[in-house]
Each structure stands twice: as C-alpha cells, then as structure tokens.
Amino acid sequence: MAPFLNRRDLQFQLFEALDTEALTARPRFAEHSREVYEDILNVAYTVADRYFANHTREGDLNEPHVVGGRVQLPAAVGEAMRAFREAGFFSAHHDEELGGLQLPWVVMQAVQAHFQAANVGSSGYPFLTIGNANLQRIFASPEQQQKYMLPLLEGRWFGTMALSEPQAGSGLADITTTATPLADGTYAISGTKMWISGGEHELSENIVHLVLARIAGGPAGVKGISLFLVPRYRVQADGSVGEGNHVVLAGLNHKMGYRGTTNTLLNFGEGGQTVGEIVGEPGRGLAQMFHMMNEARIGVGMGAVMLGTAGYLASLEYARDRRQGRHASNKDPHAPPVPIIEHADVRRLLLRQKAFVEGGLALGLYASLLVDDLQTGPEAERTDTGLLLDLLTPIVKSWPSRYSQEALSDAIQVMGGAGYTRDFPVEMYYRDNRLNPIHEGTEGIQGNDLLGRKLTQAGGRGLEILLARIQADLNASDDLSGLEDIRAALRTAVTQCTAALGALLPRAAELGPDLLLANANSALEMLGHTVVGWMWLRQATAAARALPGARPSDQPFYQGKLHAARFYATHELPKVRAHADLLASADRTTTDMHTDWF
Amino acid sequence: MAPFLNRRDLQFQLFEALDTEALTARPRFAEHSREVYEDILNVAYTVADRYFANHTREGDLNEPHVVGGRVQLPAAVGEAMRAFREAGFFSAHHDEELGGLQLPWVVMQAVQAHFQAANVGSSGYPFLTIGNANLQRIFASPEQQQKYMLPLLEGRWFGTMALSEPQAGSGLADITTTATPLADGTYAISGTKMWISGGEHELSENIVHLVLARIAGGPAGVKGISLFLVPRYRVQADGSVGEGNHVVLAGLNHKMGYRGTTNTLLNFGEGGQTVGEIVGEPGRGLAQMFHMMNEARIGVGMGAVMLGTAGYLASLEYARDRRQGRHASNKDPHAPPVPIIEHADVRRLLLRQKAFVEGGLALGLYASLLVDDLQTGPEAERTDTGLLLDLLTPIVKSWPSRYSQEALSDAIQVMGGAGYTRDFPVEMYYRDNRLNPIHEGTEGIQGNDLLGRKLTQAGGRGLEILLARIQADLNASDDLSGLEDIRAALRTAVTQCTAALGALLPRAAELGPDLLLANANSALEMLGHTVVGWMWLRQATAAARALPGARPSDQPFYQGKLHAARFYATHELPKVRAHADLLASADRTTTDMHTDWF
C-alpha cells in the first residue's frame, strides 16, 4: 500500500522552501526547535497511519446512517477520535495555560495534513472542532470560553459551523433562522440549517454549534445576522452535560464522496426550546463567522492538496509496479514489458500530479505561515501581511480544489480500469475531493471575493505586496543557472496578469459590478496559476541551492523538484495567457446570453 | 425531472447542421424520408423514456452481484431489453432481408443516443450486441452469421468483445489466451479475459463472445492474434442453445460508476473445454477487432456526449428553478432572490456545458455520417472519407470523454451541495462518464493513434482533407455577418495547428518515436479543440441561415446556437495556442524526467 503522504516533501516545504524554523526566534515559540516540530510531525504520522488510514474505505462504504434515532458510524472512527485527543492535537496550537503547546499555525496545518491525507472523512470532526474553538478564542466571552471552548480543546465535545439553510447556501444574506431574546439574556433559536458537517453523531459528549441567526425584529440582509453558541445538550452550571436542547436531526445528506463526515439537516427549536448564547454584539455574526470561514478555506485547500497527494502516491506506486507495453522505439515483441512509468504519457500524468499537489502544498503552507506572521510577526508588517493573506485566501481555497481534482483524474488515468474500481483508493479520493470546490464558499464565491473585493481593497495594496514578493523571489534566484526557463515563464505570466488587471480594474465603475464579476473566474484562474508558478520558483530555488551539497540519496528528490518546476513552467504557465486575454477584454459573453436561449 | 435529451437539438444536428435527409437519394435509403427518421426517433424517445430512464438510479445503487452463481440485475433491465428488442432496434440498420430497416448509421447513432442519455448502464448490453453483430456481418462466414449473428439481430442472444487480460489491457500485443486446433476445425480456447462488459448475465438466451487469442505455436506480438466466436452455451445443429461451454465467471469488477453494465473477469476453458470458431484467417484478429473497436470508439464518444447532455439539462432545470442571491448591482436586501441562472458565473457554467455537449454531439454525428458515406457514398470519394474518419476517430472518442467530464463537473457546480448528493442524477453521471476516457483505448492510446499513425498515414492525406473541409465551411459562411469573431478564432486555431504540425512532423525521424509520442497529448488537445471549433462554426452557420425565416418560438433556439458558438470561440479556442506551442517545441520535459526523481 502506498504511503498517504510524502514526509520528505513536507520536511522540504516547511524547513527548506519556507523557513519555519525561524519562527522559534519569536517569544511565543521560544521553547521550540526544528526537532520539536519534527517530533510532533512524527506523532501525527503515527496516529494518522494507525488510527485514521485504517478505516478510510470503511467510512466510505459504510456511510453514516440512522438507527433508532442515532447516527451510526464505524467503531474505528471513535478510536481515531480518541487517539487524536490523546495525542493532544485538539489544543496543540493554543496557549500553554490552556493546555496547548503553542504550536505555530503552519506546523498545526502540517499536522492536520496527515489526517486529511490518511482519512479526510474522519478528519472532518476534529477540524471543525478546532475551527470552532479558534473562533470562540477570539470572539466569545471568558465565561463562554470556559463553558463551551475548553471542552473542545480537551476533545471531549465537538464543534460545528451552522450557516447554510435549505433556501440559503451561497446566499447567506437570506437566512431566516431566528433568535428570540429570553429573560435571562439567552436566546431561543428556531429554524432549519442545511449541510451541517458533523451536525450529529455519538463521538463526543456534546456538540457545540456555531449558528448564524437573526434576532427577531432586526434589519434585513447581512446586517441583521448574529452568531450564537448552541449546544446539542444544555450545559449545567458545573459545566456538565444536561438535558437535550431540541436540536433535532431532520435528515442526513447522501453524498458522492467525503462520506465519512456525517452531513446533516438540523431543526433548531423542534419539540421544545433551543437555547443559545449570543457571541459578541448583535449584527456581527457574518463578520465573526468569516474568521472561522477564512481558516476553513485554507483548510479546504489543504484537504484538497492532501487528497491529491494520496492519489498521486497511489498511482505512482502502481506505475512503478505495473508492467505493460514497450517503448515505441522497441519493435521486438519478445522483449519483456516495461513498468508503465517508462511510458512518456504516464510520466506526463505523474508529473502533472506532482506539479499540482506539491505546488498546492507549497501554497497552503505559505498561507499558513502568513497566519503566524499575522499573529506573531513584526507589528509593523501585520497590515500588509493581512492584506496579502486576504488576497491569497480565495486562491488557496479554490486552486487546489480544482487542480487536485485534475490530479486525481490523472491518477485514475495512470491506473486505467484498475483506477476506476474500488480495488484501489483513487476513485474514492476523486469522489471525496469533488466536494472541495463546493463547500466553504463555491468557486464562484471565491472568484467574486477575489475580483470584487480582495484585488481592490486598500487601494489594491494586496496585489502590490504579492507582486513585490514574487519579484523579490525572482531576484533572489537570479544567480542560479538552470532556472532561466522557469523565471522567464513566471515573468511572462506576471506581466500578463498585471496587464489584464491594469486594463480591467480602472474600468470597474464604467463596467458595473455585474459585468465585472462576470469575469471573476478568469481572474481566479489567471492569478491562481501564476501564484502556483511562483510557488514552484520558490521550490526550485530551494532545491537548486540544496543540490550541490546534498547527499547522493537526496539528490533525486531535489532533481525531481527542479524538473516538476520546469514542467509547470512549460506545460501550465502558458495557460495563463488565455485567461488574461479574456479578462482584459472585460468579456460579456456570459452576460449577453439570454436565459431563454439555453 | 429534466429531460435526458434535447430533441430539438437532435433534429437540428441531423437535419440542419448535417443534411441527413440527402441520404434518401442513395439507393439503399430510397424508401426513407425525413418523416421516417423522425418517427423512428420518436419511438426511440418513448422506449428510452419508459423503459430505460425509469431505472437508471436503481442500476447504480443496486450494482450487479452474484447470487447462487448467477449475476443478479434489477428486473427493470430485462424489461428494457425486451422493449428495445420489440422496437426492432437490434437490427434496424441491417438489410431488409435480415429483418432490418436499412437505417443509415447516423440515424442509428441518434437512436442509440437516446438510450445512452436515458441509462448508459443498461444501454451497454444492446450496444455491445449491435457492435458484435456488425463485426460478424463483415468478417464471419455465412454459416457463422446464420449461427451466431442472426440471434443477435433478433435480440435473443447478446454479444461482447473480449480483448483485455489481467496482464494486457492497453498492451494487447501481450495477450496469452490460447486457441488449440481441434479435429473438426474448431478451437479449444483457454485463458482469462478481464474487463469484459456484459460478460455474464441472464438477460439473453446466450452470449456470443468475440475473443482475441493466439493459436498455439504462432508468432509473438500482434501477428499471432486471431479472432474467435465463443458462445457461453454451445450451439446445437438446429441453432438452439445446448450445454455450457465452460466460460466461467471468475469475478465482477466493482466500478465507481457505469454500474448498470456488468463488468467481468472470465475464465475460458475452466472445468472443461471451451470451444470457439475462428473468424476469417489466422493472424488477422486485431485488425478485425479494430472494426468493432473503431465503431465502439465513436459509440464511447457519443455515450460521453449523452451523459454530458443529461447532466447539462438537469443543471439547467435546477438553475431556472432555484432562487438565491441577487445581481451584484442590486444592494436591496428586501428584493426577492433571483433564479440562479441570472448569475453570470452560473450562466458561464451552463454555456460551457452547452458548448461542450452540443459541440460533441455535432462531432459524433458528423463522424457517424462519414460511416454512411464510406458505405453508401460516391465510390470515388470513399478513400478520402475513410482517411478523414480514421483521423477523426481518436478525437471523437477522446474529446467528448474529457470535455463531458468538464461539463458534468460544471453541472455539479451549478447545483452546489445538491449536485453532490444522490438526490439528483449529476453525481452519478459524473461517476459514469469517468470511465469513458479509459475504455475502448485510453486517452494515451488515442493520442498515440492520432500522432503516431493517423496524422501521417497516406502521406498526411487525412489532415489535408480535414483542413480542406474546414476551409470550405469557412468560405461557405463568409457572407454571414455576426460570425466574424467565430471565423477569426477558428482561422487562428487552424493556423496554429498547421504551424505546430508543420514544425513537428518533418522532424519525426530525427526525434524518434519515443519523443514524438511524448507529445501526443498536445496533438490530441490541440486538434480536438480545433475540430470542435469547426463543429461550432457549422452549427452557427446553420443557425444564422435559419434565423431570419424562423418562427418566433424557434428563434431563441437559434440565438442560443449562435451564442454558444461565440462562447466557444472566445473562451475555448484561445486555449489551442498553448498546446500548439508545446507541440511545435517537440517538448522533452516528460522524457527527460527520471523515474527515480518522482
């Protein structure tokens, strides 16, 4: 069985392409060292391998179902949760005083990557729980944190985010779940929430839902939305779990993939009062939720990368083992068949996968390190860091979601009919990952966010910072020979991006928001492909610097990095142009289409 | 529930974009008329709607399984086979003296399209049977046709093609199934065949396998491969079904999709002698099988088109019904939500689907009409027709397989979370269609066929004919205003193709076959996208000519054709350039990659 993750690559990404070790110079991480991080990653690997990878297919085949009113999951899921809890991962990035290790977020993402790669379905429960606690850490009152957050950090209770409703998925402004003030300052929550992952199960003592709702009588639209902590079971004064809170499972969604994570339709206030506590001020719900959402968007991107990685490694192993055919130049029918990795088109499919998943991993970890910089980096740089992270977030979410799906399609293709069967995991990964372009904001939402908000906020400062960082990395590799084609391809792509945005954005007012956003997908594709090109320059630079002094056993790894960067530069970066040209033209083909012409 | 097929579009494709009616001037079709064809298509629609569309999801959920040694399928599959048989479709394209209607192949493909769209899984059984009979009609002896083909035309027996083996899928030269001559001129067949669709079931009285095998002592490689008729049950002198022929089901494959078609591992000669009859001369097996294979490749392309079509129509219906959000320019939170088809990015996703599936349909039917031209067109043109059909076949097989998958991904995306669940059919179509780039020759095989064989055979005459036909259609639309951008985009793409092939092909000997074929995927993408651009010019031309005289109720249809052509020209044809540039460079990135660098 192929490994689910390339540990050598993760090490390279964290400590060679990025300088994660430098974080230890910051006071919060002063007790850490590279060895500490590597030890923690080793634990993550062991737990993921033993307790998560062992039931990935079982979770897929035996999808959540209801028996006697309770959601049934394979027993192994509970074991996995216990192992994750015992390893301390629910609180590892939190303060020491809260029982955490003060792990940097980039290392925490690398930890989580193991579980996403090993079993994305089971990993959903802890990751929602961690995200929920992170939101509470910022916005909940000390009393609320004591009551609702600490049990999450201990892994005794789990968390969800409950935003969507049957009539409002992408359009959150139209949610109708209501919160009616009660005499004691709490609220009665009433309404139906849809697509709630981890919304019901028996894995934890309690479930803490973060629920968007409208306080009765408040304004329409997003301004009337507030955020509430709503437990499945009411919490007693001593913090123990009490009676039911009338959050009722109305149904399970039956998904194509990602089946290990139960996905629910929940009725709040059915058969009795559902009590919730407001988080912070009324009307701030969507803004607060976006904290969890932005974190989740990076997490979704990373999850896509890891599914793509697991598929790549499975198809790579197959391609090395499976013998079939001969080189086209060999006409001797008596010659033995070669491993299919010898065939150029199979190698193309493998290189494409490598370029997509390792490029995506570099991007996800780069963004995660920005989260650390935002929290612990030099104060003077934090505004810029935040703007860059804002700009990159829609790309980090959507690019790997899309291109890991391409990679997984390639993994199936490498394996042919075998890849299309349940005898191998790649068909499952392909089904699993197809969720990633949908949840936590569809690709369309990400495109609108990028072109309609992130590229123009603060006078376009985010783009300026991005371009300056790319330029700095181009300059920093200027002395390296062998990277000329990579640099040239990236420079061309950057020039095309700059020209297209320079042609479009000044016309935004004239074009109007509808036509502008009609071009959002082109912006997402153009910038996404370019940003990943930048990630490949950074990886190629690190590899080229390491190669001369590398041990012989490590040289193929660095050569592979250099060659995958070349592949991305020659096969992928030239695709930027078509998107840039379309964007520069402020294309109106989609807006000109009449609905009755379909 | 959305319709599975757009009948208006099929009519347009057959009788406006193509001149199928002109076939009635040929002696074989002299009794026909457009009305006859339309009546037959109406019957196909009715049968597909009542007897195939009714159990598509059932066939997916209740996948074939073995009980008591027999393959179990839903009862509705048997009903569907009966209805197909009673409608006379097993023999509709055959001679009247064989009980057929002498239907042109293009009309027969249009008939089959209904069943592929309604239920691709159940349609697999008749289509393999029809293909098997077509091969027999050309290569089997009159006695064999009497014995093995007539029951297929009656739909009493079904057929398969049995090529692959566990160690030889794409690499057919390495098959090891053996045929040992017996005293009476028949052969004892021994070996294992893998991936045999329709290889075992209880739907028909008998199953006739067309089996590739090696006569003991023959040459290695493809020259030693012969073709055999191997029935599941032996056939008695009076043509009735006799004792078992020791073709044993060794296992069923469990697929991601396409589950309605049983897919088997078969042992020949297990527990007794499997008797087969050779078709034609020894050593001609692969060449003979390629007749069925080429036909099946067009059928796979058409199947992909129809899955994409069914998904497009389902997502279109959803987009018209589902209300969510407002136009970006409307900031009033009290305004009612709009149908999501109003959002530009949803319209983009729908236009892309329309462009891919209707472009693919035009291509599949164009190729099918070439099959008619080859059989009944002017004698003097048949050599050229055959070369053009040869050139187009790998494109007809692979382009829709790939781009219907893109379309189906877009269909899911339009529907968001709903599209990812089993509440709607699009997730099933997405799983179903992922088989199409694999079976009947993978995409890699199609690329090699195109660049390594079809583009160079007969001195490149196939490409000459293709370019001449495109030029003729460009000239024929020259007087039409409003098509300028479409013509310009197609001309640019054609110029890029010509330049790239002009740069590459003269260097073929110098580069050697390995490096040449390393670039096969670029050739496939480049020519595929260009050829479909041509199909869109043809459709736009037909629409532009029809529009001025069209009834008001028909005008939106023609406007939609024109606009989808514009979309393809602006959003898709510009992608040709990156592939052409890569091809022209005789890229060596994939061949330069060392296997230990992964």
HADDOCK unambig.tbl for C-alpha pairs under 7 A between the chains (distance, minus, plus):
assign (segid A and resid 168 and name CA) (segid B and resid 324 and name CA) 6.61 0.50 0.50
assign (segid A and resid 171 and name CA) (segid B and resid 324 and name CA) 5.88 0.50 0.50
assign (segid A and resid 171 and name CA) (segid B and resid 325 and name CA) 5.03 0.50 0.50
assign (segid A and resid 220 and name CA) (segid B and resid 333 and name CA) 5.94 0.50 0.50
assign (segid A and resid 220 and name CA) (segid B and resid 334 and name CA) 6.72 0.50 0.50
assign (segid A and resid 221 and name CA) (segid B and resid 333 and name CA) 4.86 0.50 0.50
assign (segid A and resid 253 and name CA) (segid B and resid 421 and name CA) 6.72 0.50 0.50
assign (segid A and resid 254 and name CA) (segid B and resid 421 and name CA) 5.33 0.50 0.50
assign (segid A and resid 254 and name CA) (segid B and resid 422 and name CA) 5.83 0.50 0.50
assign (segid A and resid 255 and name CA) (segid B and resid 420 and name CA) 5.73 0.50 0.50
assign (segid A and resid 255 and name CA) (segid B and resid 421 and name CA) 4.29 0.50 0.50
assign (segid A and resid 255 and name CA) (segid B and resid 422 and name CA) 6.22 0.50 0.50
assign (segid A and resid 256 and name CA) (segid B and resid 420 and name CA) 5.78 0.50 0.50
assign (segid A and resid 256 and name CA) (segid B and resid 421 and name CA) 5.81 0.50 0.50
assign (segid A and resid 256 and name CA) (segid B and resid 422 and name CA) 6.87 0.50 0.50
assign (segid A and resid 256 and name CA) (segid B and resid 427 and name CA) 6.32 0.50 0.50
assign (segid A and resid 324 and name CA) (segid B and resid 168 and name CA) 6.62 0.50 0.50
assign (segid A and resid 324 and name CA) (segid B and resid 171 and name CA) 5.89 0.50 0.50
assign (segid A and resid 325 and name CA) (segid B and resid 171 and name CA) 5.04 0.50 0.50
assign (segid A and resid 327 and name CA) (segid B and resid 514 and name CA) 6.59 0.50 0.50
assign (segid A and resid 328 and name CA) (segid B and resid 513 and name CA) 5.72 0.50 0.50
assign (segid A and resid 328 and name CA) (segid B and resid 514 and name CA) 5.39 0.50 0.50
assign (segid A and resid 329 and name CA) (segid B and resid 513 and name CA) 5.64 0.50 0.50
assign (segid A and resid 329 and name CA) (segid B and resid 514 and name CA) 6.00 0.50 0.50
assign (segid A and resid 333 and name CA) (segid B and resid 220 and name CA) 5.98 0.50 0.50
assign (segid A and resid 333 and name CA) (segid B and resid 221 and name CA) 4.91 0.50 0.50
assign (segid A and resid 334 and name CA) (segid B and resid 220 and name CA) 6.77 0.50 0.50
assign (segid A and resid 341 and name CA) (segid B and resid 595 and name CA) 6.97 0.50 0.50
assign (segid A and resid 344 and name CA) (segid B and resid 518 and name CA) 5.01 0.50 0.50
assign (segid A and resid 344 and name CA) (segid B and resid 590 and name CA) 5.81 0.50 0.50
assign (segid A and resid 344 and name CA) (segid B and resid 591 and name CA) 5.75 0.50 0.50
assign (segid A and resid 345 and name CA) (segid B and resid 444 and name CA) 6.36 0.50 0.50
assign (segid A and resid 345 and name CA) (segid B and resid 518 and name CA) 5.89 0.50 0.50
assign (segid A and resid 347 and name CA) (segid B and resid 590 and name CA) 5.93 0.50 0.50
assign (segid A and resid 348 and name CA) (segid B and resid 590 and name CA) 5.39 0.50 0.50
assign (segid A and resid 413 and name CA) (segid B and resid 438 and name CA) 6.84 0.50 0.50
assign (segid A and resid 416 and name CA) (segid B and resid 438 and name CA) 5.84 0.50 0.50
assign (segid A and resid 417 and name CA) (segid B and resid 438 and name CA) 6.52 0.50 0.50
assign (segid A and resid 420 and name CA) (segid B and resid 255 and name CA) 5.74 0.50 0.50
assign (segid A and resid 420 and name CA) (segid B and resid 256 and name CA) 5.79 0.50 0.50
assign (segid A and resid 420 and name CA) (segid B and resid 435 and name CA) 6.92 0.50 0.50
assign (segid A and resid 421 and name CA) (segid B and resid 253 and name CA) 6.74 0.50 0.50
assign (segid A and resid 421 and name CA) (segid B and resid 254 and name CA) 5.35 0.50 0.50
assign (segid A and resid 421 and name CA) (segid B and resid 255 and name CA) 4.30 0.50 0.50
assign (segid A and resid 421 and name CA) (segid B and resid 256 and name CA) 5.81 0.50 0.50
assign (segid A and resid 422 and name CA) (segid B and resid 254 and name CA) 5.86 0.50 0.50
assign (segid A and resid 422 and name CA) (segid B and resid 255 and name CA) 6.22 0.50 0.50
assign (segid A and resid 422 and name CA) (segid B and resid 256 and name CA) 6.85 0.50 0.50
assign (segid A and resid 427 and name CA) (segid B and resid 256 and name CA) 6.33 0.50 0.50
assign (segid A and resid 435 and name CA) (segid B and resid 420 and name CA) 6.93 0.50 0.50
assign (segid A and resid 438 and name CA) (segid B and resid 413 and name CA) 6.82 0.50 0.50
assign (segid A and resid 438 and name CA) (segid B and resid 416 and name CA) 5.83 0.50 0.50
assign (segid A and resid 438 and name CA) (segid B and resid 417 and name CA) 6.53 0.50 0.50
assign (segid A and resid 444 and name CA) (segid B and resid 345 and name CA) 6.35 0.50 0.50
assign (segid A and resid 513 and name CA) (segid B and resid 328 and name CA) 5.71 0.50 0.50
assign (segid A and resid 513 and name CA) (segid B and resid 329 and name CA) 5.65 0.50 0.50
assign (segid A and resid 514 and name CA) (segid B and resid 327 and name CA) 6.58 0.50 0.50
assign (segid A and resid 514 and name CA) (segid B and resid 328 and name CA) 5.39 0.50 0.50
assign (segid A and resid 514 and name CA) (segid B and resid 329 and name CA) 6.00 0.50 0.50
assign (segid A and resid 518 and name CA) (segid B and resid 344 and name CA) 5.00 0.50 0.50
assign (segid A and resid 518 and name CA) (segid B and resid 345 and name CA) 5.88 0.50 0.50
assign (segid A and resid 556 and name CA) (segid B and resid 596 and name CA) 6.19 0.50 0.50
assign (segid A and resid 556 and name CA) (segid B and resid 597 and name CA) 4.66 0.50 0.50
assign (segid A and resid 557 and name CA) (segid B and resid 597 and name CA) 5.66 0.50 0.50
assign (segid A and resid 559 and name CA) (segid B and resid 597 and name CA) 6.05 0.50 0.50
assign (segid A and resid 560 and name CA) (segid B and resid 597 and name CA) 4.30 0.50 0.50
assign (segid A and resid 560 and name CA) (segid B and resid 598 and name CA) 5.74 0.50 0.50
assign (segid A and resid 563 and name CA) (segid B and resid 593 and name CA) 6.82 0.50 0.50
assign (segid A and resid 567 and name CA) (segid B and resid 589 and name CA) 6.14 0.50 0.50
assign (segid A and resid 574 and name CA) (segid B and resid 578 and name CA) 5.79 0.50 0.50
assign (segid A and resid 575 and name CA) (segid B and resid 578 and name CA) 6.09 0.50 0.50
assign (segid A and resid 578 and name CA) (segid B and resid 574 and name CA) 5.78 0.50 0.50
assign (segid A and resid 578 and name CA) (segid B and resid 575 and name CA) 6.09 0.50 0.50
assign (segid A and resid 589 and name CA) (segid B and resid 567 and name CA) 6.14 0.50 0.50
assign (segid A and resid 590 and name CA) (segid B and resid 344 and name CA) 5.81 0.50 0.50
assign (segid A and resid 590 and name CA) (segid B and resid 347 and name CA) 5.94 0.50 0.50
assign (segid A and resid 590 and name CA) (segid B and resid 348 and name CA) 5.40 0.50 0.50
assign (segid A and resid 591 and name CA) (segid B and resid 344 and name CA) 5.77 0.50 0.50
assign (segid A and resid 593 and name CA) (segid B and resid 563 and name CA) 6.80 0.50 0.50
assign (segid A and resid 595 and name CA) (segid B and resid 341 and name CA) 6.95 0.50 0.50
assign (segid A and resid 596 and name CA) (segid B and resid 556 and name CA) 6.21 0.50 0.50
assign (segid A and resid 597 and name CA) (segid B and resid 556 and name CA) 4.66 0.50 0.50
assign (segid A and resid 597 and name CA) (segid B and resid 557 and name CA) 5.65 0.50 0.50
assign (segid A and resid 597 and name CA) (segid B and resid 559 and name CA) 6.07 0.50 0.50
assign (segid A and resid 597 and name CA) (segid B and resid 560 and name CA) 4.31 0.50 0.50
assign (segid A and resid 598 and name CA) (segid B and resid 560 and name CA) 5.74 0.50 0.50
